[in-house]
């Protein structure tokens, strides 16, 4: 005679799959001094750009020649300290050789498997006590159950709206949203957004759209006279004067593929 053991689900915890948003650092060089300089140039004046964001170090962009010497040329401990100084939390590494992975693991990183970024598997059925089989009895057909109402997605963040002029030294960052500025952005001021930037006034300071890599972001201004414009890391300064067709006029900035296959900034009048 078989014995059926009862099983009970724990009441103090549950284990479930989780999808976590990660920032990826696509490492293109093993030169940490160069990386430090360029991070300082990009984020040195934006101490609040990152907010303890978890990060995965992606080694796949490295060339084969650089990869061969990565285990000795790249100090993962120093790399982790450098990234933490910008309020990034390196957690994992992917790509690279077995030697490189071993060096990363010894520094406290974990290996990011492809499964970590794939859709999680279907949830497991909860534990229950099996029941003995019962004879099947005929019964009337039950009415079809109504389909469950779909869960409404979380509403996206609305645009951040700034009504007052921004003076030299002031900085505004619209994290995870668009930025709308209804007044002048003076020289020395800086407006940053993960999405689009709209300036319904003269833009004479710095404008950085798509700050976290959104290549579809754009910059719009009624009077385009910027010190610097940037989208997804591609930038142009006032040292390279704008064409007369857009300088001081209503214009927009977007990214477009260049002849060499790399992205470039395209500036054109609004409505053109």
N, C-alpha and C positions, 0 to 999 in steps of 0.2 A: 504494500500500500504506500503510495507516494505521499510525501509530506509537503505542504505548501507553506513557505515561510512568508510572513507579512513583511512589507517594506513601507517605510514612511518617508516622505520628503522632508528635508530639513526646514525648520521654520526660521532659522537665524540668518540664512544667506541663500543666494541663488548664483549660479554660474551661467552667464549668457555671452553671446558674441557681441563685440562692440566695434564700431567703426569710428576711429579717432582722426580728426583733421591733423595732418602733419605738414610742416614746412619742409621742403626739400632743398638742400644745398647741392647743386650740381657742380662738383669740383672740377675745374678745368686746368688746374696747375697744382703742383706739389710745393710751390714756393710760398711758405706761410708769411714771409715778410711782404711779398707782393699782395697776398690776400689781406693782410692786416692794413696795408696802406689803402687798398681799394674799398674795404669795408669802412674805414674811417672817412674816406672821401664821400661815400654814398650815405652812410648812416651816422657819421660822427656828430652832426648837428641835429640829429633826431633821436634823442635818448629814449623816447617813449614809442618808437616805431614798432618794436616787438614787445610782447607782453608775456614773457615766459612761455613762448610757443614751443611745443615739442617739434623736434627736427630730425630728419633722416639725412645722413651724408651719402650722396649718390656719387660713386666713383666711375660710373660708366662713361662720362664725357672725356675722361683722360685718354690720351693717345696710347698706343701700344708701347711706344718707347718710354713714356713717362711711367706707365704702369709697371714696367719691369723693375724700376728702381724705387717704387713707392714704399716698399717695406722699410727701407732705410732712409729715404729722402723725406718722408712725411711722419712727423711726430704727432700721433693721434692725441696724446695727452695735451700737448700745446694747442692743437686745433680745438679740442673741447674747451679749454680755458678761454681761448680767443672768442669762441662763439658764445660762451656763457657771459662774457663781458658785454655782449649786445643783447642780453636778456633772451637768449635762445637756449633751449634745453636739448642738447644732442642725446638721442636715445638709441638710434639704430644706424646701420650702414648697409648698403647694398652695392652690388657690382664689385669689380676688382678680382684679383687672384686669390687663391687659397692663403698665400702668405700674407697678403694685405688684410684679408678677413681675420686671420689669426691675430695680427697686430691690433686691429680694431677691437676685437673681442677682449684682448688682454687689457685694453684701456677702459673697459666697462661698457662698451656698446654691444648691442645685440644685432643679430643678422636679420635683416628685413626680408622675409620670404614673399614671393609673389602672392601667396594666399592672403597676406596681410592687407592687400589693397583690393582683393576681389570681394564680391558680394558674399556676405556671411551665409552659411548653410542654413537650411530650415531648422527651426527650433526643435529640440528633442521633446518627445512626449513626456509628460510628468510621470513620476513613479506612482504606481498604484498597486493594490493587492489583487493578484489574479483571481478570477472567479471560475468556479467549475462550470463545465459546459452544461447547458440546459437544452432540453428538447425544443425544437423550433415550433412555435404555435402560430397558426394562421391568424392574421389580424388585419384590420382595415388599414388601407394606405394612409399614412399621415400627410397632412398638407405640406407642400414644399415650403421650406424655411425661406424667409425673406433674406436677400443678400445683405450682408453687413454694410452699413454706410461707410464709404471710403473716408479714411482719416484726412482731414484737411491739412495741407502742408503749412508749416509755420510761415507767417507773413514775412516777406523780405523787409529788411531795414529800410526805412524811408531815407531820403536824402537829408544830409545835414545842411541847414540853411544859415548863412551868416549875413546879417543885415548891416553891420557896421564896417567902415573902412578898416583895412589891415595896415598897420604902420610898420616901418622898418624894424626888424627883429621879431615880429610876431609870426607865429606858425600855427596853422590849423591842419589837423589830420582827420579825415573822415574814414575811420576804420571799417572795412566791409561794406561801404556804401558810396553813393555819389556825393559830391560837394557842390552846393550852389552858393555863390557869393553875389550879393545884390549891390555891393559897393566896391570902390576901387581897391585893388591890391597894389600897394605902393612899392617902390623899389626897396629891396631888402626884406620884404615880407615873403612868406612861403605858404603855399596851399598844396596839400597832399590829399590824395584819395585813392582807395583801392579800385574805385570805379571811375566814372566820368567826372570832369570838372567843368562847371558852367560859371562864367564870370560875366554878369550883366552890367559891366562897367569896364574901365580900362584895366588891363592886366599888365602891370609893369614890374612885378616881382617874379618869383619862381613858381612854376606850376608843374606838379608831378602827379600824373594820372596813372592808373594801373600799377600802383606802387608795389603790389605783390605779384606782378607778372601777368596781369590781365592785358593781353595784347589787343583786345577789342575796345579798350577804353579810349576816350577822346577828350580833347580839351576845346572848349568853346569860349570865345571872348568877343565882346562888342567892340573893344579896341585892343588889338593884339600888338603889345609892345613889351614882351617879356624879357627878363634877364636870362631866364632858363626855362625851357620846356622839356618834359620827359614823359615817355610812355613806356612802361614795362622795361625800364632800364636803358632805353635808347634816348639820348638827350641831345640838345642843341643849345648853345649859349648865345648871348648877344654879340659875342666876338664874331660870329658868323651872321651877318646882317640878314634880316628877312627880305624877301623880294618886295618891291614897291607895291605889288598887287595886293599884299596882305599887311604890310607894315602900317600900324595905326588904324587898321580897318577891322570890320567884323569878319572873323575868320575862325576856322576850326583846324585842329591838328589830329592826325590819325597815323597809324602804322600801315605800311604797305611793303610787299616784298620788292627788293631791289633787283637789278640785273644780275648781281652776283649771288643771289639767293638769300641774302641777309635782309632783315627788316630795316626800313628807314622811315624817318618822319616825313609825312606829306602835309603841307600847309596850303590851304586854299580858302578863298573867300566863302563865307556862308551863303548857300544858295547856288553856288557854281556847280 
